[in-house]
């Protein structure tokens, strides 16, 4: 079984994934971690430099803070970065899915955008209010969440919706009750 765990930035996806991993003895594929690993690939670094300029490269390494400042302030820049990263992330996820013998949790806000919804048997949406995201995950996560697609879009693809009010025990019980 392949379960997508999705939601806006700061909603609690990683915590949900950790809870479900322990509960289901599942493997985890973290889209953010794959993206960060890919940012060390020389070919990706070259494409990012060609697209965004030398200012985002420091010592042959992508300066994620500088790149983030650009892509989260200009939608066309975010689209450019996504066109570099999403096909590579999808390819890596598909490779890992082919190698897995266990239940797999795919943790990521961009399951739909990367084209991974179709790979999932179920989609768990983790919902949080923007005010709660700002309070518990920080204002930067709230700003990123605001740029992501609408909550209604996430809801339309969800098999299960779990509300995260940042009460850890209630959150754990809600997730454990799914399986």
C-alpha positions in Angstrom: 0.0 0.0 0.0 1.2 3.5 -0.9 -0.2 6.3 1.3 0.4 10.0 0.5 0.6 12.3 3.4 0.0 15.9 2.3 -1.1 19.3 3.4 0.2 22.8 3.4 3.6 23.8 4.7 3.7 23.7 8.5 0.5 21.6 8.8 2.1 18.7 10.6 2.8 16.3 7.7 6.2 15.2 9.0 4.8 14.5 12.5 1.9 12.6 11.0 4.3 10.6 8.9 6.4 9.7 11.9 3.3 8.6 13.8 2.1 6.5 10.9 5.5 5.0 10.2 5.7 3.6 13.8 2.1 2.5 13.7 2.3 0.8 10.3 6.0 -0.2 10.2 6.1 1.6 6.9 8.9 3.0 4.8 9.0 6.8 4.3 9.7 8.8 1.2 10.2 12.4 2.2 9.8 14.7 -0.9 11.6 17.6 0.9 14.6 15.4 1.7 14.8 14.2 -1.9 14.7 17.7 -3.1 17.5 18.7 -0.8 19.6 15.8 -1.9 19.0 16.7 -5.5 20.2 20.2 -4.9 23.7 18.7 -4.4 23.6 17.0 -7.9 26.1 18.9 -10.2 23.7 18.8 -13.1 20.9 20.4 -10.9 23.4 23.0 -9.6 24.3 23.9 -13.2 20.7 24.2 -14.2 19.8 26.3 -11.2 22.9 28.6 -11.8 21.9 29.0 -15.5 18.3 29.8 -14.5 18.8 32.0 -11.4 22.3 33.3 -11.7 25.6 32.9 -9.8 24.2 34.7 -6.7 22.4 31.5 -5.6 25.5 29.4 -5.8 28.1 29.5 -3.0 31.2 27.3 -3.4 29.4 24.9 -5.8 26.5 24.5 -3.5 23.0 25.9 -3.9 22.3 28.6 -1.2 18.8 27.5 -0.4 18.0 30.7 1.5 18.9 32.9 -1.4 17.1 30.6 -3.9 14.1 30.5 -1.6 14.0 34.3 -1.4 13.7 34.5 -5.1 11.3 31.6 -5.8 8.9 32.5 -3.0 8.6 36.1 -4.1 8.1 35.5 -7.8 5.7 32.9 -9.1 7.5 32.5 -12.5 10.7 31.8 -10.6 9.0 29.1 -8.6 7.7 27.6 -11.8 11.2 27.6 -13.2 12.6 25.8 -10.2 9.7 23.3 -10.2 10.4 22.5 -13.8 14.0 21.6 -12.8 13.1 19.7 -9.7 9.8 18.0 -10.0 10.6 15.5 -12.8 13.7 14.4 -10.9 11.8 14.1 -7.6 9.1 12.0 -9.3 11.7 9.7 -11.0 13.5 9.2 -7.6 10.2 8.4 -5.9 9.1 5.9 -8.5 12.5 4.2 -8.2 12.1 3.9 -4.4 8.5 2.6 -4.8 9.7 -0.1 -7.2 12.3 -1.2 -4.6 10.0 -1.2 -1.6 8.4 -4.4 -0.2 6.5 -2.6 2.6 3.8 -0.1 3.0 5.2 3.3 1.9 4.3 6.8 3.2 5.1 9.6 0.8 5.4 12.8 2.8 5.0 16.0 0.8 2.9 19.1 0.2 3.4 18.8 -3.6 2.1 15.3 -4.3 -0.3 16.7 -6.9 2.2 19.1 -8.5 4.9 16.5 -8.9 2.4 14.0 -10.4 2.5 11.4 -7.5 -1.2 11.4 -6.6 -1.8 8.6 -9.1 0.9 6.4 -7.3 -1.0 6.5 -4.1 -3.7 4.1 -2.9 -4.8 6.6 -0.3 -4.2 10.3 0.4 -4.2 11.6 4.0 -4.6 15.4 4.2 -3.3 17.1 7.3 -5.2 20.3 7.8 -4.2 23.2 10.0 -5.5 26.8 10.3 -3.1 29.4 9.0 -3.0 31.1 12.4 -2.0 27.8 14.0 0.7 27.2 11.3 2.1 30.7 12.1 2.0 30.0 15.8 3.4 26.5 15.9 5.5 26.3 12.7 6.5 29.9 12.2 5.6 32.8 10.0 7.8 31.6 7.2 5.9 28.4 6.9 2.6 30.3 6.9 3.8 32.5 4.0 4.8 29.4 2.0 1.4 27.7 2.9 -0.3 30.9 1.6 1.4 30.4 -1.8 0.3 26.8 -2.1 -2.8 25.6 -3.8 -6.2 26.0 -2.0 -7.3 23.9 0.8 -10.3 22.8 -1.3 -7.9 21.5 -3.9 -6.2 19.4 -1.3 -9.5 18.2 0.1 -10.8 17.1 -3.3 -8.0 14.6 -3.6 -8.0 13.3 0.0 -9.1 9.9 1.1 -8.9 11.0 4.7 -8.7 14.4 6.3 -7.1 14.8 9.7 -7.3 18.2 11.5 -4.1 19.1 13.4 -4.9 21.4 16.3 -1.3 20.8 17.6 -2.6 18.7 20.5 -0.2 15.8 20.0 -2.1 13.1 21.7 -5.4 13.9 19.9 -3.4 14.1 16.6 -1.8 10.7 17.3 -5.2 9.1 18.1 -6.8 10.5 15.0 -4.0 9.1 12.8 -3.9 5.7 14.6 -7.6 5.4 14.2 -7.3 5.3 10.4 -5.5 1.9 10.3 
